[in-house]
Amino acid sequence: MENITMSRRTVSQLAYVELATPDLQKSRDFFVNVLGLTEIAQTGDGIFLRAWGDFLPYSLQLVEGPVPEARRIGWRADSAEDLEHVVEVLKADGREGEWTGENIGRGRAYQFRSPGGHGHEIFWDIKQLAVPEELRSTYPNRRQKFSPVGVAARTIDHVTFGTDDVLRDVLWFRDKLNFRYMEYTALDESPETVFFGMVSSTEQAHNLGIMQNATDVRGAVHHVAYWVDQEIDVYRAADVLIEAGFPVEFGPGKHGMGENTFLYVREPSGFRIELFSGGYRNYMPDWEPVGWTPSRGSLDAFRNRSVPDSINELFPGGRAGAIDHNGTAEQSPFAIPGIS
């Protein structure tokens, strides 16, 4: 797979995700009491939450909606100049968006849609929100102290969405927004069919995952991931979640792609959350994307268990899949041949 040398960054990091939920209070209580996020504001625009280690003002905006869905993905530009540059690039690409005024936690932002129909906004200026006095850290490089509640998620990590053309979206983020194309997965029986790709604007293996959406639902999202400090914390999180009445959907395990320890769980509206730790940090400016297949352990490095069919669900309602995978999307495209 062709790659390009990334000489500069345009996007510095994933900032937040706006998540709609049919039961705002139950979702809020899950993220606060079970995942350990802190509510820092509640306005007519929703409930704003942060993990204790988030550098930006907040990482999750909860709003009420008829179905669970991620309505917008927020990114911070690498500089004020890069924000203007992104707008020029988007307009030249025919992706006219719109400027919005200041909002809680940030200055003006430019809102747009990526090729798969997903809503994004990018901004530069931030306005740090007050952390309650009792939660302020004694460490000068932290805004909020480590005061573990539930899972005690440290920071937002990445978001994964579904699209009708994985390579189109991967190359768009690479060529237009200077993300690095890190890794991809193709089908064992159809190596030319790339159904999952990872891109990154940081040293992470990815802060954006892009997977095949076999339905006509545009703008669908698969999951939002939060980072926990140590790999053992993912296993601890499994205990916390189960005891709190939230069964683990898949995991704990280890991804081959990125080499991260993971588990998936559903919050009260049904939306999927991943808990994540470990993995590599990659600073190579001329990195060439690495190819995987399910049999080589792209989703589960240990290659010894089946993938639950529920992993195919996207939000809003739809099913992830892969073209010509046994003529159906009912079987997870991540399934390892020979393991049922």
C-alpha positions as a printed Julia matrix, in Angstrom:
340×3 Matrix{Float64}:
   0.0     0.0    0.0
   1.38    3.37  -1.03
   2.11    5.89   1.7
   3.57    9.37   1.8
   6.1    10.97   4.09
   4.4    13.17   6.63
   6.52   16.28   7.06
   4.13   18.12   9.36
   1.03   17.67  11.42
  -2.23   19.45  10.68
  -4.4    17.86  13.38
  -2.85   17.58  16.83
  -5.26   15.18  18.53
  -8.73   13.79  19.02
 -10.53   16.2   21.33
 -13.99   14.85  22.03
 -16.99   12.93  20.74
 -20.6    14.12  20.9
 -22.73   11.11  21.78
 -26.52   11.04  21.54
 -28.4     8.73  23.88
 -32.11    7.93  24.35
 -31.63    7.92  28.15
 -29.42   10.86  29.03
 -29.39   10.34  32.79
 -28.6     6.61  32.68
 -25.78    7.21  30.21
 -24.45   10.06  32.32
 -24.46    7.88  35.44
 -22.6     5.09  33.59
 -19.82    7.37  32.41
 -19.48    9.06  35.82
 -20.0     6.2   38.26
 -18.73    3.22  36.25
 -16.14    4.63  33.82
 -15.05    7.28  36.32
 -15.42   10.44  34.2
 -16.12   13.8   35.84
 -19.07   15.99  34.94
 -17.74   19.52  34.55
 -20.68   21.31  32.97
 -24.33   20.87  32.05
 -25.96   23.31  29.64
 -28.65   23.4   27.0
 -26.05   21.82  24.71
 -25.72   18.72  26.87
 -23.6    17.22  29.63
 -19.83   17.69  29.35
 -17.53   15.05  30.84
 -13.78   14.64  31.14
 -11.49   11.76  32.11
  -9.09   12.62  34.89
  -6.09   12.73  32.55
  -7.63   14.61  29.61
  -5.49   17.59  28.59
  -8.34   19.34  26.79
 -11.41   20.69  28.6
 -13.65   17.67  27.99
 -13.7    14.49  25.93
 -17.39   13.52  25.88
 -20.51   15.57  25.22
 -23.74   13.73  25.98
 -26.95   14.91  24.35
 -30.43   13.42  24.24
 -31.51   11.75  21.0
 -33.88    9.04  19.77
 -31.12    6.52  18.98
 -27.53    6.01  20.17
 -25.14    7.67  17.75
 -21.93    9.7   17.65
 -23.08   12.93  16.07
 -19.79   14.78  15.87
 -16.09   14.1   16.29
 -14.02   17.03  17.53
 -10.37   17.56  16.62
  -7.85   20.16  17.69
  -5.68   21.69  15.0
  -1.91   21.79  15.47
  -1.92   25.6   15.41
  -4.11   28.56  14.54
  -2.51   28.58  11.1
  -3.29   24.9   10.63
  -6.95   25.56  11.39
  -7.08   28.05   8.53
  -5.13   25.63   6.34
  -7.63   22.84   6.96
 -10.49   25.11   5.94
  -8.71   25.97   2.69
  -8.03   22.3    1.97
 -11.64   21.31   2.66
 -13.02   24.04   0.45
 -10.62   23.12  -2.36
 -11.83   19.53  -2.02
 -15.44   20.64  -2.41
 -16.26   19.96   1.24
 -17.82   23.24   2.23
 -18.52   23.39   5.94
 -19.39   26.23   8.23
 -17.8    28.25  10.98
 -19.44   28.15  14.39
 -18.9    30.61  17.18
 -17.3    29.96  20.54
 -18.73   27.13  22.58
 -18.13   25.76  26.03
 -14.49   24.69  26.26
 -13.35   25.97  22.86
 -13.19   28.93  20.55
 -14.63   29.08  17.06
 -14.65   25.83  15.09
 -15.12   24.71  11.51
 -17.69   21.97  11.06
 -17.59   19.63   8.05
 -18.34   16.11   6.85
 -15.75   13.55   5.77
 -16.41   11.36   2.69
 -18.35    8.72   4.66
 -20.84   11.31   5.9
 -19.42   11.71   9.41
 -19.75   15.03  11.22
 -16.52   16.62  12.43
 -15.33   19.92  13.77
 -11.82   21.29  14.1
 -10.71   24.17  16.31
  -7.6    25.7   17.84
  -8.49   27.95  20.77
  -9.5    26.22  23.98
 -11.08   27.54  27.15
 -10.23   25.31  30.09
 -13.2    24.6   32.31
 -12.88   24.71  36.06
 -12.08   21.42  37.76
 -13.64   21.27  41.24
 -11.16   22.33  43.9
 -11.29   18.96  45.63
 -10.26   17.23  42.39
  -7.29   19.42  41.46
  -3.98   17.6   41.31
  -0.94   18.39  43.43
   1.17   17.53  40.37
   1.83   20.6   38.22
   1.49   18.71  34.92
  -2.03   17.45  35.73
  -5.22   19.46  35.92
  -7.08   16.76  37.8
  -5.83   14.32  40.38
  -6.04   10.57  40.11
  -8.98    9.83  42.37
 -10.17    6.48  41.06
 -13.88    5.88  40.59
 -14.97    2.69  38.87
 -12.8     1.97  35.84
 -10.93    5.29  36.29
 -10.44    5.93  32.58
  -7.51    8.3   32.08
  -8.12    9.9   28.69
  -9.98    9.57  25.42
  -7.99    7.46  22.97
  -9.69    6.99  19.59
 -12.91    6.65  17.66
 -13.77    4.06  14.99
 -16.41    4.65  12.36
 -17.95    2.73   9.47
 -17.92    3.83   5.84
 -18.88    2.5    2.43
 -15.3     2.76   1.1
 -12.5     2.2    3.61
  -9.55    3.02   1.35
 -11.21    6.18   0.07
 -11.61    7.49   3.62
  -8.16    6.32   4.76
  -6.45    8.08   1.86
  -8.6    11.18   2.3
  -7.51   11.61   5.91
  -3.93   10.91   4.87
  -3.81   13.24   1.87
  -6.06   16.07   3.07
  -5.42   16.19   6.82
  -1.9    14.7    7.05
  -2.84   11.67   9.12
  -0.41    8.75   8.86
  -1.73    5.53   7.35
  -0.54    2.96   9.91
  -2.1    -0.5    9.42
  -4.94   -2.26   7.64
  -6.78   -5.59   7.57
  -7.87   -7.44   4.43
  -9.96  -10.59   4.16
  -8.12  -13.92   4.19
 -10.14  -15.18   1.23
 -10.02  -11.86  -0.61
  -6.68  -10.1    0.1
  -7.59   -7.17  -2.13
 -10.61   -6.36   0.07
  -9.43   -3.93   2.74
 -12.21   -3.69   5.31
 -10.4    -1.94   8.17
  -7.76    0.78   8.26
  -6.02    2.76  10.99
  -4.81    6.35  10.65
  -3.15    8.58  13.21
  -2.3    12.23  13.74
  -0.1    11.35  16.75
   2.5     8.78  17.78
  -0.33    6.34  18.55
  -0.98    3.39  16.28
  -4.3     5.12  15.57
  -6.62    7.75  16.89
  -9.08    7.05  14.08
 -10.21    3.62  12.91
 -12.14    3.19   9.66
 -14.08    0.0    8.92
 -16.35   -1.28   6.19
 -20.04   -0.45   6.54
 -22.02   -2.87   4.4
 -25.29   -0.96   4.84
 -26.6     2.28   3.38
 -26.48    4.03   6.77
 -24.08    6.94   6.36
 -22.1     8.49   9.19
 -22.27    5.4   11.4
 -19.78    4.91  14.26
 -18.57    1.62  15.74
 -17.09    2.68  19.08
 -15.34    5.3   21.18
 -12.28    4.21  23.16
 -10.9     5.4   26.5
  -7.37    4.73  27.69
  -6.52    3.24  31.09
  -3.03    3.54  32.55
  -1.85   -0.06  32.51
  -2.8    -3.22  30.66
  -3.76   -4.87  33.94
  -6.32   -2.07  34.37
  -8.26   -3.45  31.39
  -8.67   -6.74  33.28
  -9.6    -4.85  36.45
 -12.15   -2.92  34.37
 -13.79   -6.18  33.35
 -14.46   -6.94  37.03
 -15.78   -3.43  37.67
 -18.11   -3.56  34.69
 -19.5    -7.03  35.42
 -20.12   -6.2   39.08
 -21.89   -3.0   38.0
 -24.22   -4.99  35.75
 -22.57   -4.28  32.38
 -21.42   -7.52  30.73
 -18.27   -7.42  28.62
 -19.14   -7.77  24.93
 -15.71   -8.98  23.81
 -12.35   -9.26  25.56
 -10.24   -8.71  27.48
  -7.76   -9.54  24.77
  -4.98   -8.09  22.68
  -5.26   -6.62  19.2
  -2.61   -7.58  16.68
  -3.03   -4.2   15.0
  -1.48   -1.67  17.35
  -0.67   -4.4   19.91
  -3.14   -2.93  22.4
  -4.98   -4.68  25.23
  -8.74   -4.14  24.9
 -12.27   -4.91  25.92
 -15.65   -3.79  24.57
 -18.75   -2.96  26.62
 -22.11   -1.31  25.92
 -23.26    1.76  27.86
 -26.97    1.95  28.85
 -28.19    3.21  25.44
 -26.4     0.3   23.72
 -23.53    2.32  22.28
 -20.16    0.52  22.31
 -17.25    1.74  24.43
 -13.76    0.26  24.25
 -11.27    0.3   27.11
  -7.72    0.32  25.88
  -4.1     0.22  27.05
  -0.59   -0.8   26.03
   0.59   -0.95  22.46
   3.4     0.79  20.63
   4.33    4.4   20.0
   5.52    5.12  16.48
   7.48    8.24  15.54
   8.55    7.14  12.04
   7.76    9.92   9.53
   8.14    7.53   6.57
   6.18    4.62   8.02
   4.65    2.29   5.45
   1.24    0.79   6.35
   1.36   -2.82   7.57
  -1.14   -5.35   6.24
  -3.01   -7.94   8.3
  -5.64  -10.61   7.83
  -7.94  -12.01  10.54
  -6.0   -15.31  10.54
  -2.86  -13.39  11.46
  -4.58  -11.92  14.51
  -5.55   -8.41  13.44
  -8.38   -8.15  15.98
  -7.28  -10.84  18.44
  -3.54  -11.46  18.49
  -3.91  -14.86  20.16
  -6.01  -16.2   17.24
  -7.88  -18.74  19.36
 -11.46  -17.57  19.84
 -14.48  -16.52  17.84
 -15.67  -12.95  17.46
 -19.24  -12.32  18.67
 -21.64  -11.37  15.89
 -22.72   -8.34  17.94
 -19.38   -6.72  17.1
 -20.85   -6.06  13.64
 -23.32   -3.49  14.97
 -22.82    0.16  14.05
 -24.58    3.25  15.43
 -27.06    4.42  14.31
 -28.51    1.03  13.45
 -26.51   -0.8   10.85
 -24.1    -3.66  10.45
 -20.43   -3.58   9.69
 -19.35   -6.06   7.09
 -17.09   -6.7    4.16
 -17.8    -6.98   0.46
 -18.44  -10.55  -0.73
 -17.75  -12.08   2.67
 -19.6   -15.36   2.11
 -22.32  -13.25   0.54
 -23.43  -11.88   3.91
 -22.44   -9.52   6.7
 -23.87  -11.81   9.38
 -20.47  -13.34  10.01
 -17.99  -10.87  11.43
 -15.35  -10.01   8.84
 -12.85  -10.28  11.71
 -13.71  -13.96  12.18
 -10.69  -16.26  12.03
 -11.14  -19.02   9.43
 -11.66  -22.38  11.1
 -12.68  -20.97  14.52
 -16.39  -20.9   15.26
